[in-house]
Amino acid sequence: MRQATVYIDREALQYNFNRVKQLAPKAKIVSMVKANAYGHGVKDCLAALENTDAFGVACLEEALEIRQLGYKQDITLIEGVFSADEMHVVIEQNIEVIVHHQQQVDWLLANKDAYLAKNLKVWVKLNSGMNRLGFKIDVIKNIINQLKAEGFNCVLAMHFANADSDHPLNDEQIRQFLEVKNDCAPIMGSCCNSAAIYKYPELHFDYVRPGIMLYGATPFADKSVHDLDLKPVMTFTAEIIALNTIQAGEAVGYGSLYIAEKETQLAIVSIGYGDGYPRAFPKQNFVAINGQKVALVGRVAMDMIAIDVTGLNAPIGTKVELWGQNRLVDDVAEANGTIGYELLCRLSNRPVRKQI
Ligand SMILES: Cc1ncc(COP(=O)(O)O)c(C=O)c1O
């Protein structure tokens, strides 16, 4: 059987969840499990997150999957509902919505009694400079005051555009958030994703919304998961399926991009972009064998890669770590001009999934 396996380490997930608790002891935790728990498999991850206060998802379908699996925690729809019909389903299923435009407020008000009867909070999104979703500062205060007057329990929500860096917009986003929070007091607040949980302990407020840190990848370009004391949850492996010795001047793979400078022992590994392994590699990329870094050579193909195992004891059947503890997904991402988030989310269904 072809070996391409994704191992999900539930203990690592619990460890990372407890890191959130340590860092934000007073806040409630909305564990972000959208996009199939960042590609880790929502079913496997929910059980490990049983102590979370709530789950955060991007759409109703994702929320319903959580309910179908039997989880009763609060769920926040971080983009709200996309139609009036969805509002009936969310109320029936005890799912909380964000409102980020007027139509969503109207749908909510039209279902006010049913929503309030379920004791659901409403999350009101401030657009403080990200310019994706939310009300601008000059209108959000009226919306919040109106919702409060109608009896809604509101959470002021905001998302940083640059929580992973020292961009000047951060200060402006914080200024706007604090102004609205102050002018609309009392109101609960939530503005911290993973990077902001580390960076802004003074802004944890009522709910933090960790995503990537739960899965043991870094939100920062300049800090590794080891620096952040997180454990990679996913280990992605394949096996050596063939060995070739090539001479100086011989090429490897599609496009014959790699030409050996000396006699080289190549190993062919059963993994490719058909599994979700990235093909771009603008920079030299590596895998790990027994904890040791081993270089890729030539193009990544749909089902195979070639690695240089010259001088290594790496027979057919040797396990190769594409990412995990020894070869961090963030480093694979960096070599391919992307971020760990993307690589984790875009794995295909082909690799076999196992829990450890
Ligand atoms: C509104 C919102 N909150 C929190 C998160 C979690 O972010 P991160 O994975 O960087 O912790 C996301 C992720 O995109 C988000 O969209």
The ligand as an ORCA input file, in Angstrom:
! r2SCAN-3c Opt
* xyz 0 1
  C     -11.974     36.259     12.997
  C     -10.848     35.318     13.264
  N     -10.452     35.109     14.526
  C      -9.438     34.282     14.839
  C      -8.754     33.613     13.847
  C      -7.603     32.712     14.225
  O      -6.405     33.218     13.725
  P      -5.030     32.449     13.976
  O      -5.139     31.157     13.268
  O      -3.992     33.333     13.379
  O      -4.915     32.281     15.449
  C      -9.115     33.805     12.513
  C      -8.388     33.123     11.446
  O      -8.348     33.452     10.313
  C     -10.187     34.685     12.217
  O     -10.581     34.897     10.960
*
